[in-house]
């Protein structure tokens, strides 16, 4: 994506199918123009070779980034649920997880 602010290469190790390289990309949040009552912010997130760019909307720039990261986390979770192992390297030595230290509080009992 042209206005990417973050991207990472991830290797998907599929049982009996080998290894595929995926690229997770998030673009720069931008303010909506307000036409047709559509105020707020928008940014796109994509998981290249798996999901085309998806436009995410929210009320402010921080919220739209959080929503984009949440969408990326859902996509990666779907892959893992299909038995696909995600790594940072083609050899599969370094596991990949989307910022577990940032998302940990969301799922811990203390956050409820």
N, C-alpha and C positions, 0 to 999 in steps of 0.2 A: 504494500500500500504506500502511496506517495507521501503521506504525512505521518509516517510511523514514528511513535515516540518510544516504543519498546518492541523487541522481537527476540525470540529464542528458537534455536533448532532443537528438536526433540526427535529421538529415534524410537519408533514403534516396533517392538519385537513381537511378531504374530506367530502363534503356534502353527507349525507346518507351512508357513508362508514366507518366512524370512524377515528382513528388516526394511522398514520404510522410513524415510526422513520426512518429518512434518515441521512446519514453521508456524509458530504462534506469533501473531502480530496484533498490536493495538495502536490505533492512530490517535492523533491529537484531538482532544475534545474541542468542539467549536459551538458557539452560540447559534441557536436556530434563529431564523430571520423574523419569526413571529407572524408570518402569513397564515391565514386560516386558523388563527388562535393557537398556533403551535409554538408556544414559548418554550424556553428551557435550553438544554444542551444535548448534543449528540456526539457520538464517536463510533467508530467501526472496530470490530474485532473479527479476526479470521484465524482458522487453523488450516493453513494451506495443505492441499491434497486430501483434506477430509471435509472441511466446511468452508463455503464461500463467505466473503465478508458479510457480517450482519450488523445492521445499524442499531445501536443502543441509544435510548433516550432517557433523560432524567432531568431533575429540576435545577441541578447545578453541576459544575465541572468535576467536583470531587465525587459526587454521587454517580455520575456517568462512568467515571473510571472504575469505581467499585463494582458497578453493574457489569462492566465489560470483563473485569477479572472474574466475577462470579460466573459469567457465561463460559469463559475459558475453562474454569474449574469444572463446570458441568460437562463440557465436551470431553475433557481429559478423563473424568470419572466414568463416562460412558464407554470410553475405550478400555479402561481397566476392567470394567464390568464384563466386557466381552473377552476377557482373558489376555488382553494385549499388555505387555510390560513396557513401560516408558522409561527411557534412559537418556542421559546427556551425551552419550558416546555410542558409536556404531557397534563397538564390541560388547556393550551391555554391562560394563563394569560399574557405572555410576548411575544410580536410580535418579529419576526425575520426579519432582513433586512441585506443584505451583505454590511457592512461598508458604510452606507449612507453618512457619513461625508467625506469619501474619494472619493466617486463617484459624489457628489453633483455638483462640478464645471464642470464636463463633460457635464451635462445636463442643466446648467443654461445659461441664455442669455449672461452673461459676458464672457463665454468661447467661444462663437461663433465669 
